Amino acid sequence: MDASYILRIFADMNVDVHGIIGASGQLGTEIALRLMEAGERVVLLDIKAPSYAPLQELPFEKVDVRDQGALAAGLGGHKVTHVYHLAAALSARGEQEPQWAWDLNMNGLLHVLELAASMDHIAKVFWPSSIAVFGPGSGPVAAQTGHRLPTTVYGVSKNAGEHWCAWYHQHRGVDVRSVRYPGLIGTLAPPGGGTTDYAVEVFDHLHGAAPYTCFLEAQEKLPMMHMDDAVTGALQLLAAPRAALQCAEAYNIGAMSFSPEELFAEIRRHVPEFKAVFAPDFRQAIAAGWPDAMDDAMARRDWGWAPQVGLEELVRSMMASRRDVQPLPQVS
Ligand SMILES: NC(=O)c1ccc[n+]([C@@H]2O[C@H](COP(=O)([O-])OP(=O)(O)OC[C@H]3O[C@@H](n4cnc5c(N)ncnc54)[C@H](O)[C@@H]3O)[C@@H](O)[C@H]2O)c1
């Protein structure tokens, strides 16, 4: 046996391999890029190839997470050590196609957890939950262990998913970690059909002849987060010592809260001529059941959660990613 072969085996035994399921989506694109830029080994798994050009040089496996055999081959073939399971039907699309959403969200998660329990090379799983686990009765600021009565198929699946994660940790020893994300705002990939998507898509409608039509009410305040914080949070939680994690469910994490009219007012500081009209649709009823903000004291205490981006910086960063808009200079 030659020395290079032994060295290769040794390297394979020690190197983390990050497998991102749902890697071509809004969050997956951002996590993949951060890990790639950090020099980590990354494998992309999705039913569609990545559209963001820099990711096209990474290994890609076309895998449907509902097919456990194909998923096992994809994760096993690359000896994935860290699984990020991000493939899901989001809140708004889930209400339109409930059977599909339940199948994807529940069976996808169960396949990942089952494989993590049986494949020795999988050390950790990250699976995001959502503010959608909350509903009427949760109050304006959702407590970590607050009342949960989700009103969407998506929220019900996330709530059940949190319980499945706790079960697999307790009974099968799977090191699965989770956060309840608020609405996520970034630029690399388009949003996938959620109730907070207006806060991303509005940035594509700043200069049109027609005003932007917002599908939520002007005063509908929701918790939101910049993608940079969302990615940092996932990586921080995965890196935390397991013994420090006292929360048996998904951690609440918050960053900022704003309504459409507050976001649009901040946008107008950069683009004074920006105009919006409000035509609430079925997504308004979903948003109305969600809290305005998250109590994330437990995440701050257990693993040092500390978001960096607020509304002003978020708008500045979204503007900076567009070539046709000149962002305002930073005011210290
Ligand atoms: N985006 C948000 O605002 C937000 C908020 C809270 C929680 N989350 C959670 O974060 C995770 C990622 O969300 P996102 O916004 O990136 O979603 P997205 O819709 O942008 O991306 C999902 C990806 O999963 C892929 N996918 C769909 N069906 C699949 C299948 N059967 N097999 C394999 N891949 C499949 C899609 O092609 C897509 O690339 C989800 O679990 C979501 O619930 C997102």
The ligand as an ORCA input file, in Angstrom:
! r2SCAN-3c Opt
* xyz 0 1
  N     -36.573     31.612      3.966
  C     -37.129     31.900      5.133
  O     -37.576     33.043      5.361
  C     -37.210     30.844      6.217
  C     -37.732     31.197      7.468
  C     -37.844     30.217      8.458
  C     -37.374     28.933      8.210
  N     -36.859     28.624      6.982
  C     -36.435     27.254      6.746
  O     -35.145     27.220      6.158
  C     -35.055     26.108      5.254
  C     -34.588     26.614      3.903
  O     -35.520     27.547      3.413
  P     -35.280     28.335      2.056
  O     -35.882     29.676      2.233
  O     -33.879     28.202      1.635
  O     -36.234     27.507      1.070
  P     -36.199     27.505     -0.536
  O     -37.574     27.161     -0.979
  O     -35.564     28.743     -1.039
  O     -35.207     26.306     -0.858
  C     -35.577     24.956     -0.705
  C     -34.721     24.112     -1.617
  O     -35.132     22.753     -1.439
  C     -35.158     22.145     -2.720
  N     -36.100     21.023     -2.713
  C     -37.450     21.072     -2.814
  N     -37.956     19.857     -2.806
  C     -36.910     19.002     -2.680
  C     -36.805     17.589     -2.623
  N     -37.888     16.811     -2.692
  N     -35.587     17.046     -2.481
  C     -34.470     17.826     -2.437
  N     -34.509     19.172     -2.512
  C     -35.721     19.739     -2.635
  C     -35.603     23.242     -3.679
  O     -35.214     22.943     -5.013
  C     -34.882     24.449     -3.106
  O     -33.624     24.639     -3.715
  C     -36.439     25.455      5.246
  O     -36.463     24.391      6.153
  C     -37.334     26.557      5.741
  O     -38.484     26.043      6.360
  C     -36.772     29.545      5.979
*
